Structures are given as C-alpha cells and as structure tokens.
Amino acid sequence: MNTPDRKEMILVVDDTPGTLEVLQRSLTAAGYTTYTAPNAVDALGLLEGTVVDLVITDLKMPKLSGIDLIRHIRANCKNTAVMMITGYATVESAVEAVKSGAEEYVPKPFTDAELLAAVRRVLDKLRQRRKAAAQSAQKPESAYGLIGESPVMQKVFAAIRKAAATAATVLITGESGSGKELVARAIHYSSARAPAPFVPVNCGGIPESLLESELFGYVKGAFTGAHEARAGFFQTADGGTIFLDEIGETSIAMQVKLLRVLQDKEVRMVGDARARQVDVRIIAATNKNLQSLIQSRVFREELYYRINVVTIEVPPLRARGGDVLLLVRHFAEKFASELGRAVPRFSEKALNALQNYAWPGNARELENAIQRIVVMNDEQIIEVPDLPSFARFSALHTTGINRTLAEVEADHIRNVLANTEGNKTRAAQILGIDRKTLRKKMAQYHLDP
C-alpha cells in the first residue's frame, strides 16, 4: 500500500462511536490525518475552521442527515471531496447521495481494503481536479486571442482596459504580425459597444480607386456598374467600431474624407448629395512612423492628432521574453486540437531555438511555424531537426555575424542592466552615455525599466 506524498486530511462523520474508532484507526494506519465528528452539526463546525481533503459521512444521523451535510459541502467547500457510507443501502439512497455530490457510495459492512480503495479513488479524482485548476490558473491572460505574461504585454492589457472604458479614438502602433487587430478587437469587445459590429478594414489591401466606395458606400447610378445602392463599412459599423488597419497607406485625398468623418460624425456615400450621420468609434493602426510621414507630407497632421487620442504600442515578439514559449504552447494546443491529435511536446533544445529566433514576422510568423510543425510531424516530441530551417539555425542569428547593429546594441544594454541589477546610473556610466539617452534606448528596444 502506497503512503500519500503528503498527509491528506480526512473527516469521518458517524453517530456510532465504534465505527468512528475503527475508521480513524484504519485511515491513520494508511497514512492519512484523520478527524472525527459524531454528527453533521459538529462536522460543519469543524469545517468552518479546518480545510479537509475528504469527508466520509454516514447517511442516517440525528438533526442533520448525511445528505444535508453533502449538500452543504458542495455549496461551500469546492475543494473537498465527499464519500458516503451507510448500513441502510438502497438504490434510492445511492442515487440521492450521488446527485447531492458524493463521489463514492460504500454500503456497510465493508473491509479495510474496500474502504481504502474507495478513499484512494476519490482522492485521485480530487488531485486531478486540483491539478487541472492549477494549470488553468497558470495560463497566461488571454483577451480575445492576446496571450502574454511579460511586463510589456501587461502594459498593453492595462492600456486596453483604459481604452475600453472611454469612447476616445485609438491609434495602435506596432510591427506587422504583432497583434494590432487583436488589440482592437479586445478594446471593442470589452467596451459598451460590444453588442454592435466590429468592422475591420485593411486600408492597404483595397485599391485606392475602390476605397472610398468601400468605406462610405454608394448610391444607385453613382458610377458604371452601380446598379443598386450599397452601404459602406462605416454604415455597417454604425453603433460599433470600425478598425482602419494600415491607415498610413491611405492617400491625402482619402485622409481628408476620414478627417471629415471624425469631425462631423457623418459620411457621404459616393454619388449622394447629402451626408448621413453615423455613430462609429474609430480605431486605427499602422506599422509606419506617422510623424515621419507627416514630415514627408504624405500624411495629414490634423488627421494624426484626431486619431492619436489614445495610443497603444504593441511590442514585437522579440521584446516579449518568455511569451514566445507561452505562444508555442498555445498554438500547439490549438492546431493539435483541430487535427484531433495529442498535443506534441517540444524538447528543451527546440524551445531554446524558438526562443532565440528573432521572429521578424512576430506572432503571426510563430503561429504559421507551429502550424507547419504540428501538421508535418507525427512525433510526440519535437526536436530541433523538426523545426523550420530559419529557427534551427537561430543561433547564427543571435550570436554570430548576421546580427544587426541594433540587435547587438540592445543585447549589450540588456546585459549591462542585468549585471548592474537595474541600476541605470551605473549602467549609463559603463555604457558611456547619460541616463536620458539610456532611457531613450531602453524605450526604443522595449527593454524593461
């Protein structure tokens, strides 16, 4: 008989003193810590101040029955398992006990072996439930597909919560594939506009000649082929949110029209003489530096200030540390589930290679890579040779001559900060720069403050 790794605590409730003594002796000999109570009322008093793993209760007792005790435990002690023992075994009492929440029903008389086997079964189930709950609690925050535990992502989650609580226009910046649309969706579905439509528009993917009619709609006869009126994306999003992705790709002429929507809350369909009111929240996104585009006179400064009321910067995957491994697990589970397969495990060396790769395509590139790995491999353990070639040779990119000057500088600053335990004054002295320049470079490379 195996002794439990830790002494699990069991409360035995029975109105027969002899039964209590026998059960306590058997359970203690098996390695359990055992409490006793002569009735359900005393048991409830003990449970108020003591956390137990398992309650073993008799069915028929004075004042409160075993069924009443089980119902109270189920309602108030979610991490406590329950077993029922009884000398009045009937099908009806067994059904009622199970319906009330008992996980085992043992009729008297029973042997020590039968009792302990039932106890082990119940406690095994309890351990499994607790393990599943712990794993669930350890999963990273997930808001509409956004996953991350890194400090930079916690800042993004905080910004999402603040943006969702307002009606302000939001500008989301970040590299391609970093999850800007997921941030926009999280803002919309966390806001008061959640019941209304969320309409994503890829401004860079629609030809300029069609963008106006797609955004604002058109009336019948507005142009050749306009055989009937058609609402645009803004009308479709009325009451909700329109997400203008890659807004930096729009022309100056289109920017003027968007500025009018922001100022007047109305749109004019192509070919229509009158404007129509719309109630739409605008969230815009770009992977470009809009201020540089303003200086180059290809983006209107007035529009920039209109859309830049709240700014959320989505960090690149390479700046998110351990989030890479969280996403590897998430995507592996996702694609294994779609294929009806067991979730593959990644060896430590494979995980190191994935962690070390720079992921220029960010989370989107990682997702595609994990999908290919899951689809193309039948092995339960993914080793380095199973990875895409760019990830297999990531060591060359992280330690060899293929690194960019920015990567080398970021790594050196990170190492100096680590060696000075975050002391910026000392780090700046070692680097030969002032604290202001250090802070600017830390922000540039998304290094944790």
C-alpha positions as CSV (number, residue, x, y, z in Angstrom):
1,M,0.0,0.0,0.0
2,N,1.4,3.4,-1.0
3,T,1.6,6.1,1.5
4,P,0.4,9.5,0.2
5,D,3.1,12.1,-0.7
6,R,1.6,14.4,1.9
7,K,-0.8,13.5,4.7
8,E,-4.2,14.2,3.2
9,M,-6.8,15.2,5.8
10,I,-10.0,13.2,6.1
11,L,-13.0,14.0,8.3
12,V,-15.1,11.0,9.3
13,V,-18.7,11.7,10.4
14,D,-20.7,8.9,12.1
15,D,-23.0,8.8,15.1
16,T,-21.7,5.3,16.1
17,P,-18.6,5.7,18.3
18,G,-17.3,2.2,17.4
19,T,-17.5,3.0,13.7
20,L,-15.6,6.2,14.2
21,E,-12.8,4.5,16.1
22,V,-12.4,1.7,13.5
23,L,-12.4,4.1,10.6
24,Q,-10.0,6.5,12.3
25,R,-7.6,3.6,13.1
26,S,-7.7,2.3,9.5
27,L,-7.2,5.7,7.8
28,T,-4.4,6.7,10.2
29,A,-2.5,3.5,9.6
30,A,-2.8,4.2,5.8
31,G,-1.0,7.5,6.3
32,Y,-3.9,10.0,6.4
33,T,-4.5,12.7,9.0
34,T,-8.0,11.9,10.4
35,Y,-10.6,14.0,12.3
36,T,-13.9,12.7,13.6
37,A,-17.3,14.1,14.3
38,P,-20.3,12.3,15.9
39,N,-22.9,14.2,13.9
40,A,-23.3,16.6,10.9
41,V,-23.7,19.7,13.1
42,D,-20.3,19.1,14.8
43,A,-18.8,18.3,11.3
44,L,-20.0,21.7,10.0
45,G,-18.4,23.5,12.9
46,L,-15.1,21.7,12.3
47,L,-15.2,22.5,8.5
48,E,-15.6,26.2,9.3
49,G,-12.0,26.3,10.7
50,T,-10.3,23.4,9.1
51,V,-9.6,22.6,5.5
52,V,-10.0,18.9,4.8
53,D,-9.5,16.9,1.6
54,L,-12.2,14.3,2.1
55,V,-15.3,13.9,4.2
56,I,-16.6,10.4,4.8
57,T,-20.1,10.6,6.2
58,D,-22.8,8.2,7.4
59,L,-26.2,8.6,5.8
60,K,-28.7,8.5,8.7
61,M,-27.8,10.7,11.7
62,P,-29.8,12.8,14.1
63,K,-30.6,16.5,13.4
64,L,-28.9,16.7,10.0
65,S,-28.6,13.7,7.7
66,G,-25.5,12.8,5.6
67,I,-27.3,14.1,2.5
68,D,-27.7,17.5,4.2
69,L,-24.1,17.6,5.1
70,I,-23.0,16.7,1.5
71,R,-25.2,19.5,0.1
72,H,-23.6,22.0,2.4
73,I,-20.1,20.8,1.5
74,R,-20.8,21.0,-2.2
75,A,-22.2,24.6,-1.8
76,N,-19.4,25.9,0.4
77,C,-16.2,23.7,0.1
78,K,-15.4,23.3,-3.5
79,N,-12.0,21.7,-2.9
80,T,-13.3,19.0,-0.6
81,A,-14.4,15.6,-1.8
82,V,-17.2,13.5,-0.2
83,M,-17.8,9.8,0.3
84,M,-20.9,8.2,1.9
85,I,-21.1,5.1,4.0
86,T,-24.3,3.6,5.2
87,G,-25.9,0.5,6.7
88,Y,-29.2,1.3,5.0
89,A,-28.1,0.9,1.4
90,T,-30.8,1.2,-1.2
91,V,-30.8,2.2,-4.8
92,E,-32.8,5.3,-3.9
93,S,-30.4,6.5,-1.2
94,A,-27.4,5.8,-3.5
95,V,-28.9,7.9,-6.3
96,E,-29.7,10.7,-3.9
97,A,-26.2,10.7,-2.5
98,V,-24.6,10.9,-5.9
99,K,-27.0,13.6,-7.1
100,S,-26.1,15.6,-3.9
101,G,-22.4,15.4,-4.7
102,A,-21.0,12.2,-3.2
103,E,-18.2,10.7,-5.3
104,E,-18.4,7.2,-3.7
105,Y,-21.1,5.3,-2.0
106,V,-19.9,2.4,0.2
107,P,-22.5,0.1,1.9
108,K,-21.8,-1.4,5.3
109,P,-20.3,-3.8,6.2
110,F,-17.1,-3.3,4.2
111,T,-13.5,-4.4,4.6
112,D,-10.5,-2.2,5.2
113,A,-9.3,-2.9,1.7
114,E,-12.7,-1.9,0.2
115,L,-12.7,1.3,2.3
116,L,-9.2,2.3,1.4
117,A,-9.7,1.5,-2.3
118,A,-12.7,3.9,-2.4
119,V,-10.7,6.6,-0.5
120,R,-7.9,6.3,-3.0
121,R,-10.2,6.6,-5.9
122,V,-11.9,9.7,-4.5
123,L,-8.6,11.4,-3.6
124,D,-7.1,10.6,-7.0
125,K,-10.0,12.4,-8.7
126,L,-9.6,15.3,-6.3
127,R,-5.9,15.6,-7.1
128,Q,-6.6,15.6,-10.8
129,R,-9.2,18.4,-10.4
130,R,-6.8,20.4,-8.4
131,K,-4.0,19.9,-11.0
132,A,-6.3,21.0,-13.8
133,A,-7.4,24.0,-11.8
134,A,-3.7,24.9,-11.1
135,Q,-2.8,24.6,-14.8
136,S,-5.7,26.7,-15.8
137,A,-4.7,29.4,-13.2
138,Q,-1.2,29.4,-14.6
139,K,-2.3,30.0,-18.2
140,P,-1.4,33.5,-19.4
141,E,-4.0,36.2,-19.7
142,S,-6.0,35.7,-22.8
143,A,-8.2,38.5,-24.1
144,Y,-9.7,37.8,-27.5
145,G,-6.6,35.9,-28.6
146,L,-4.0,38.1,-26.8
147,I,-1.6,36.0,-24.7
148,G,1.3,37.2,-22.6
149,E,2.7,37.5,-19.2
150,S,5.7,39.7,-20.0
151,P,5.8,43.2,-18.4
152,V,5.4,44.9,-21.8
153,M,2.2,42.9,-22.5
154,Q,0.9,43.6,-19.1
155,K,1.2,47.3,-20.1
156,V,-0.8,46.6,-23.3
157,F,-3.5,44.8,-21.3
158,A,-3.7,47.8,-18.9
159,A,-4.0,50.2,-21.9
160,I,-6.8,48.0,-23.4
161,R,-8.8,48.2,-20.2
162,K,-8.4,52.0,-20.0
163,A,-9.3,52.5,-23.7
164,A,-12.3,50.2,-23.4
165,A,-13.7,52.4,-20.7
166,T,-13.8,55.5,-23.0
167,A,-15.2,56.4,-26.4
168,A,-11.9,58.0,-27.5
169,T,-10.3,57.3,-30.8
170,V,-7.4,54.9,-30.5
171,L,-4.2,54.6,-32.6
172,I,-2.4,51.2,-32.3
173,T,1.2,51.0,-33.5
174,G,3.4,48.1,-33.9
175,E,5.2,45.8,-36.4
176,S,3.3,43.6,-38.9
177,G,2.1,40.4,-37.3
178,S,2.4,41.7,-33.7
179,G,-1.3,41.5,-33.0
180,K,-2.7,45.0,-33.6
181,E,-6.1,43.8,-34.8
182,L,-6.4,41.5,-31.7
183,V,-5.8,44.6,-29.5
184,A,-8.5,46.5,-31.5
185,R,-11.0,43.6,-31.0
186,A,-10.2,43.4,-27.3
187,I,-10.9,47.1,-26.9
188,H,-14.2,46.8,-28.8
189,Y,-15.5,43.7,-27.1
190,S,-14.5,45.0,-23.7
191,S,-16.4,48.3,-24.3
192,A,-20.0,49.3,-24.1
193,R,-20.1,48.9,-27.9
194,A,-19.5,45.2,-27.7
195,P,-23.1,44.2,-28.9
196,A,-22.7,46.2,-32.1
197,P,-20.5,45.3,-35.1
198,F,-16.7,45.3,-35.2
199,V,-15.7,46.0,-38.8
200,P,-12.0,45.6,-39.8
201,V,-10.8,47.3,-42.9
202,N,-7.3,46.7,-44.4
203,C,-6.7,50.1,-46.0
204,G,-3.6,48.9,-47.7
205,G,-5.3,45.9,-49.2
206,I,-8.1,47.9,-51.1
207,P,-7.2,49.7,-54.3
208,E,-7.3,53.5,-53.8
209,S,-9.9,53.7,-56.6
210,L,-12.3,51.5,-54.6
211,L,-11.5,52.5,-51.0
212,E,-14.0,55.5,-50.9
213,S,-16.9,53.4,-52.1
214,E,-16.0,50.5,-49.8
215,L,-15.7,52.8,-46.8
216,F,-18.7,55.1,-47.4
217,G,-20.9,53.1,-49.8
218,Y,-22.5,54.4,-53.0
219,V,-26.0,55.2,-54.4
220,K,-27.5,53.6,-57.4
221,G,-26.0,55.0,-60.6
222,A,-23.1,56.6,-58.9
223,F,-20.7,55.0,-61.4
224,T,-20.7,52.4,-64.1
225,G,-21.8,49.1,-62.5
226,A,-23.6,50.7,-59.5
227,H,-26.9,49.0,-60.3
228,E,-28.2,49.4,-56.7
229,A,-27.2,51.3,-53.6
230,R,-24.8,49.7,-51.2
231,A,-23.8,50.7,-47.7
232,G,-20.2,51.1,-46.8
233,F,-18.1,49.9,-43.9
234,F,-18.9,53.0,-41.8
235,Q,-22.7,52.4,-42.1
236,T,-22.2,48.7,-41.4
237,A,-20.3,49.6,-38.2
238,D,-22.9,52.1,-37.0
239,G,-23.2,51.9,-33.2
240,G,-20.0,49.8,-33.1
241,T,-16.3,50.1,-34.1
242,I,-14.5,50.4,-37.4
243,F,-10.9,49.3,-37.4
244,L,-8.8,51.1,-40.0
245,D,-5.7,48.9,-40.3
246,E,-2.6,50.4,-42.0
247,I,-4.1,53.8,-42.1
248,G,-0.7,55.1,-43.2
249,E,-1.4,53.6,-46.7
250,T,-4.3,55.9,-47.4
251,S,-3.9,58.9,-49.8
252,I,-4.1,62.5,-48.8
253,A,-7.5,62.8,-50.5
254,M,-8.9,59.9,-48.5
255,Q,-7.4,61.3,-45.3
256,V,-9.4,64.5,-45.9
257,K,-12.6,62.4,-46.1
258,L,-11.7,60.5,-43.0
259,L,-11.0,63.7,-41.1
260,R,-14.5,64.9,-42.0
261,V,-16.0,61.7,-40.6
262,L,-14.1,62.3,-37.3
263,Q,-15.0,65.9,-37.1
264,D,-18.7,65.8,-38.2
265,K,-19.7,62.2,-37.4
266,E,-21.2,61.8,-40.8
267,V,-20.4,60.1,-44.2
268,R,-21.3,60.9,-47.7
269,M,-22.0,58.0,-50.0
270,V,-20.4,58.2,-53.4
271,G,-22.9,59.9,-55.7
272,D,-25.1,61.2,-52.9
273,A,-25.8,64.9,-52.4
274,R,-26.4,64.6,-48.7
275,A,-24.4,63.4,-45.7
276,R,-25.6,60.7,-43.3
277,Q,-25.0,60.6,-39.6
278,V,-23.1,57.7,-38.2
279,D,-22.2,56.7,-34.6
280,V,-18.9,54.9,-35.0
281,R,-15.8,54.6,-32.9
282,I,-12.6,54.6,-35.0
283,I,-9.6,52.6,-34.0
284,A,-6.7,53.0,-36.4
285,A,-3.5,51.0,-36.7
286,T,-0.2,51.4,-38.5
287,N,3.2,49.7,-38.8
288,K,4.7,53.0,-40.0
289,N,6.0,56.1,-38.2
290,L,3.2,58.5,-39.0
291,Q,5.2,61.5,-37.7
292,S,7.8,60.7,-40.4
293,L,5.0,60.5,-43.0
294,I,3.8,64.0,-41.8
295,Q,7.3,65.4,-42.4
296,S,7.3,63.8,-45.8
297,R,3.9,65.4,-46.5
298,V,2.2,62.1,-47.2
299,F,0.1,62.1,-44.0
300,R,-2.1,64.9,-42.8
301,E,-1.1,66.3,-39.4
302,E,-4.7,67.1,-38.5
303,L,-5.8,63.5,-39.0
304,Y,-2.9,62.3,-37.0
305,Y,-3.9,64.3,-33.9
306,R,-7.6,63.2,-34.4
307,I,-6.7,59.5,-34.4
308,N,-3.9,59.8,-31.8
309,V,-6.1,60.5,-28.8
310,V,-5.1,57.2,-27.1
311,T,-2.0,55.4,-28.3
312,I,-1.2,51.7,-27.7
313,E,2.1,50.4,-28.8
314,V,2.1,46.6,-29.4
315,P,5.7,45.3,-28.7
316,P,7.4,43.0,-31.2
317,L,7.6,39.3,-30.2
318,R,11.4,39.5,-29.7
319,A,10.8,42.0,-26.9
320,R,8.4,39.8,-25.0
321,G,10.8,37.3,-23.5
322,G,9.1,34.2,-22.2
323,D,5.8,35.0,-24.1
324,V,7.4,33.1,-27.0
325,L,7.1,29.8,-25.2
326,L,3.6,30.6,-24.0
327,L,2.5,31.2,-27.6
328,V,4.3,28.0,-28.7
329,R,2.2,26.0,-26.2
330,H,-1.0,27.9,-27.2
331,F,-0.6,27.4,-30.9
332,A,0.5,23.7,-30.5
333,E,-2.7,23.0,-28.5
334,K,-4.8,24.9,-31.0
335,F,-3.6,23.1,-34.1
336,A,-3.4,19.7,-32.4
337,S,-7.0,20.1,-31.4
338,E,-8.0,21.0,-34.9
339,L,-6.3,17.9,-36.2
340,G,-7.6,15.6,-33.4
341,R,-4.1,14.8,-32.3
342,A,-2.4,14.7,-28.9
343,V,-0.5,17.9,-28.2
344,P,3.2,17.5,-29.1
345,R,5.9,18.3,-26.6
346,F,8.9,20.4,-27.5
347,S,12.4,19.4,-26.3
348,E,14.4,21.9,-24.3
349,K,16.8,22.5,-27.2
350,A,13.9,23.0,-29.6
351,L,12.3,25.5,-27.2
352,N,15.6,27.3,-26.8
353,A,15.9,27.6,-30.6
354,L,12.4,29.0,-30.9
355,Q,13.1,31.4,-28.1
356,N,16.3,32.6,-29.6
357,Y,14.9,33.3,-33.1
358,A,14.1,37.0,-33.7
359,W,10.7,36.4,-35.3
360,P,10.6,39.3,-37.7
361,G,7.1,38.4,-38.6
362,N,6.2,38.4,-34.9
363,A,3.3,36.3,-33.5
364,R,1.8,35.7,-37.0
365,E,5.1,34.1,-38.2
366,L,5.3,32.0,-35.0
367,E,1.8,30.8,-35.4
368,N,2.4,29.7,-39.0
369,A,5.6,27.9,-38.0
370,I,3.9,26.0,-35.2
371,Q,1.1,25.0,-37.5
372,R,3.6,23.6,-40.0
373,I,5.3,21.7,-37.3
374,V,2.1,20.1,-35.9
375,V,0.8,19.3,-39.4
376,M,4.0,17.8,-40.8
377,N,5.2,15.8,-37.7
378,D,3.8,12.7,-36.2
379,E,6.3,12.6,-33.4
380,Q,5.1,13.4,-29.8
381,I,8.4,15.1,-29.0
382,I,9.5,17.9,-31.3
383,E,13.3,18.1,-31.6
384,V,15.5,20.8,-33.2
385,P,15.7,19.0,-36.6
386,D,11.8,19.1,-36.7
387,L,11.9,23.0,-36.7
388,P,11.8,25.2,-39.8
389,S,15.3,25.9,-41.1
390,F,15.3,29.5,-40.0
391,A,14.6,28.5,-36.4
392,R,17.1,25.6,-36.5
393,F,19.9,27.9,-37.2
394,S,18.7,30.8,-35.0
395,A,21.9,30.5,-33.0
396,L,23.7,32.0,-36.0
397,H,21.3,35.0,-35.9
398,T,21.6,35.5,-32.2
399,T,25.3,35.1,-31.6
400,G,27.1,35.3,-35.0
401,I,27.9,38.0,-37.6
402,N,24.3,38.0,-39.0
403,R,23.1,40.3,-36.2
404,T,22.1,43.9,-36.9
405,L,23.8,46.8,-35.1
406,A,20.5,47.4,-33.3
407,E,20.4,43.8,-32.1
408,V,23.9,44.0,-30.8
409,E,23.3,47.3,-29.0
410,A,20.1,46.1,-27.5
411,D,21.7,42.9,-26.2
412,H,24.7,44.8,-24.8
413,I,22.4,47.3,-22.9
414,R,20.3,44.4,-21.6
415,N,23.4,42.6,-20.3
416,V,24.8,45.7,-18.7
417,L,21.5,46.4,-17.0
418,A,21.4,42.8,-15.7
419,N,24.9,43.0,-14.4
420,T,24.2,46.3,-12.6
421,E,20.9,44.8,-11.2
422,G,18.9,47.5,-13.0
423,N,21.0,50.4,-11.7
424,K,20.5,52.9,-14.5
425,T,23.1,55.4,-13.2
426,R,25.8,52.7,-13.1
427,A,24.7,51.2,-16.4
428,A,24.9,54.6,-18.1
429,Q,28.4,55.1,-16.7
430,I,29.5,51.7,-18.1
431,L,27.9,52.4,-21.5
432,G,29.4,55.9,-21.7
433,I,26.1,57.7,-22.1
434,D,23.9,59.8,-19.8
435,R,20.7,58.5,-18.1
436,K,18.4,60.3,-20.5
437,T,20.0,58.6,-23.5
438,L,19.8,55.3,-21.7
439,R,16.1,55.7,-21.0
440,K,15.5,56.6,-24.7
441,K,17.4,53.5,-25.9
442,M,15.5,51.3,-23.4
443,A,12.2,52.6,-24.8
444,Q,13.5,52.1,-28.4
445,Y,14.4,48.5,-27.8
446,H,11.5,47.7,-25.4
447,L,13.8,46.9,-22.5
448,D,12.0,46.5,-19.2
449,P,12.6,49.6,-16.9
